[in-house]
Amino acid sequence: MKVLCTVQANQIKMKKVILLCMMFLSLSGYSQIAIGDCIPNFQLKDANDQAISISAIDDRYILVDFWASWCAPCRATNKKLVQIRNKFSAEELVIIGISIDVEKSKWLKAIEKDKINYTQLIDPNGFDAKTAVQFGVEQLPASYLFDKSGKLIAINPTYETISNKLNLK
């Protein structure tokens, strides 16, 4: 009986080790961009089902903002981003909103209600969206500011940070 209990205890320990290894491997596959990294290349559809590629944007600052229609803090951020869009030239700063909404109709209603006047794209797979995984989005809203060379210079920047980085106060 003692031998049987020892074997069962070892099997339980082995299962725990396997489970921990699996958890580690799944987390290590999770991508998180860091300051200094290049902007990930992606292509998504806009509200008119037109494919937009990030690689088509060059020599401008790019602010990528992840959001969803059901996220109250995101909706408040949308209003601030509209103000930023109105303040800075499109030749200097490109704002790209990426919705992870799974229902396109709710996304479109939010764009209209929030009077969003900058590029909107959708990656309709929630937090499992390919772009959300590429960027390492863990919560919403999440934004990433890239310089003119495509290098990440700020994560979740404030208006003041954006203004300072663009040297436009």
VOGU-3710 file (C-alpha; in Angstrom, 3 decimals, decimal comma):
1> mkvlctvqan> 0,000/0,000/0,000  2,867/2,380/0,850  4,451/1,800/-2,576  1,128/2,536/-4,274  0,757/5,837/-2,366  4,317/6,836/-3,297  3,621/6,124/-6,981  0,407/8,168/-6,862  2,181/11,039/-5,097  4,900/11,033/-7,764
11> qikmkkvill> 2,274/11,052/-10,523  0,565/14,065/-8,941  3,919/15,877/-8,675  4,677/15,063/-12,309  1,278/16,407/-13,404  1,952/19,642/-11,507  5,357/20,011/-13,168  3,832/19,418/-16,606  1,071/21,945/-15,896  3,590/24,572/-14,752
21> cmmflslsgy> 5,718/23,975/-17,860  2,668/24,367/-20,081  1,700/27,604/-18,339  5,236/28,953/-18,728  5,357/28,060/-22,413  1,992/29,687/-23,083  3,077/32,895/-21,351  6,428/32,981/-23,088  4,615/33,015/-26,444  2,774/36,164/-25,417
31> sqiaigdcip> 4,217/39,128/-27,261  4,738/42,453/-25,562  6,400/45,244/-27,453  8,778/47,420/-25,494  10,183/50,913/-25,818  12,587/50,957/-28,766  10,854/48,122/-30,648  9,663/48,650/-34,221  5,977/48,937/-34,968  4,525/45,516/-35,817
41> nfqlkdandq> 3,312/45,253/-39,387  -0,395/44,544/-39,704  -3,297/44,997/-42,084  -6,896/45,374/-40,922  -10,187/46,547/-42,372  -11,737/49,930/-41,784  -15,425/50,808/-41,429  -15,843/50,559/-45,226  -14,230/47,090/-45,367  -11,121/48,566/-47,009
51> aisisaiddr> -7,840/46,893/-46,026  -5,437/49,356/-44,414  -1,783/48,458/-43,891  0,344/50,092/-41,235  3,357/49,799/-43,556  1,776/52,423/-45,834  2,435/55,109/-43,191  5,885/56,625/-43,121  7,746/59,660/-41,815  5,048/60,523/-39,270
61> yilvdfwasw> 4,423/59,835/-35,627  1,863/57,060/-35,181  -0,389/56,607/-32,173  -2,062/53,178/-32,110  -4,990/53,002/-29,704  -6,728/49,733/-28,784  -10,307/50,065/-27,590  -13,793/48,527/-27,640  -17,312/49,968/-27,738  -18,241/48,311/-24,418
71> capcratnkk> -15,251/49,844/-22,561  -16,256/53,050/-20,721  -12,664/54,312/-20,207  -12,046/53,701/-23,922  -15,007/55,834/-24,866  -13,683/58,679/-22,691  -10,271/58,290/-24,337  -11,919/58,499/-27,780  -13,071/62,022/-26,948  -9,516/63,004/-25,918
81> lvqirnkfsa> -8,081/61,483/-29,086  -10,536/63,499/-31,189  -9,157/66,623/-29,464  -5,598/65,491/-30,180  -6,516/64,815/-33,821  -7,900/68,359/-34,038  -4,784/69,844/-32,427  -2,026/68,116/-34,425  -1,493/67,997/-38,169  -2,203/64,702/-39,966
91> eelviigisi> 1,186/65,145/-41,655  2,830/65,049/-38,224  0,689/62,548/-36,276  -1,420/59,628/-37,493  -3,892/58,180/-35,000  -5,100/54,649/-35,607  -7,847/53,204/-33,451  -8,041/49,424/-33,365  -11,252/48,014/-31,987  -11,307/44,505/-30,601
101> dvekskwlka> -15,108/44,461/-30,693  -16,571/41,171/-31,855  -19,727/42,873/-33,143  -19,012/45,266/-35,998  -22,364/47,060/-35,630  -21,569/48,136/-32,056  -18,144/49,359/-33,165  -19,682/51,428/-35,982  -22,277/52,959/-33,630  -19,528/53,924/-31,167
111> iekdkinytq> -17,496/55,598/-33,931  -20,524/57,659/-34,911  -21,571/58,511/-31,359  -18,042/59,505/-30,308  -17,563/61,522/-33,541  -14,216/59,848/-34,175  -12,335/61,656/-36,940  -9,225/59,503/-37,211  -8,522/56,114/-38,818  -10,539/53,267/-37,327
121> lidpngfdak> -9,781/49,596/-37,872  -11,273/46,432/-36,394  -9,701/43,156/-35,334  -12,896/41,396/-34,209  -11,510/38,646/-31,979  -11,541/40,334/-28,594  -8,325/40,036/-26,593  -7,366/37,099/-28,854  -7,118/39,479/-31,826  -3,814/39,032/-33,644
131> tavqfgveql> -2,844/42,691/-33,302  -3,729/42,769/-29,600  -1,440/39,772/-29,077  1,319/41,347/-31,231  1,253/44,495/-29,103  0,738/42,660/-25,813  -2,547/44,382/-24,957  -3,587/43,294/-21,476  -6,237/45,908/-20,741  -8,191/48,615/-22,481
141> pasylfdksg> -7,634/51,292/-23,474  -4,036/50,699/-24,500  -2,053/53,050/-26,708  1,384/53,046/-28,264  3,245/56,055/-29,674  5,822/55,457/-32,414  8,291/58,023/-33,732  8,858/58,890/-37,393  11,231/55,956/-37,817  8,638/53,494/-36,469
151> kliainptye> 10,258/52,961/-33,043  8,057/52,744/-29,942  8,682/55,794/-27,751  5,766/55,697/-25,285  3,146/53,277/-23,957  -0,171/54,807/-22,854  1,125/58,366/-23,354  -0,732/61,343/-21,943  -1,589/64,396/-24,024  1,409/66,144/-22,484
161> tisnklnlk> 3,716/63,255/-23,432  2,456/63,295/-27,012  2,876/67,061/-27,191  6,390/66,910/-25,761  7,468/64,053/-28,031  6,244/65,930/-31,091  7,824/69,166/-29,760  4,500/70,915/-30,196  3,382/72,535/-26,966
//
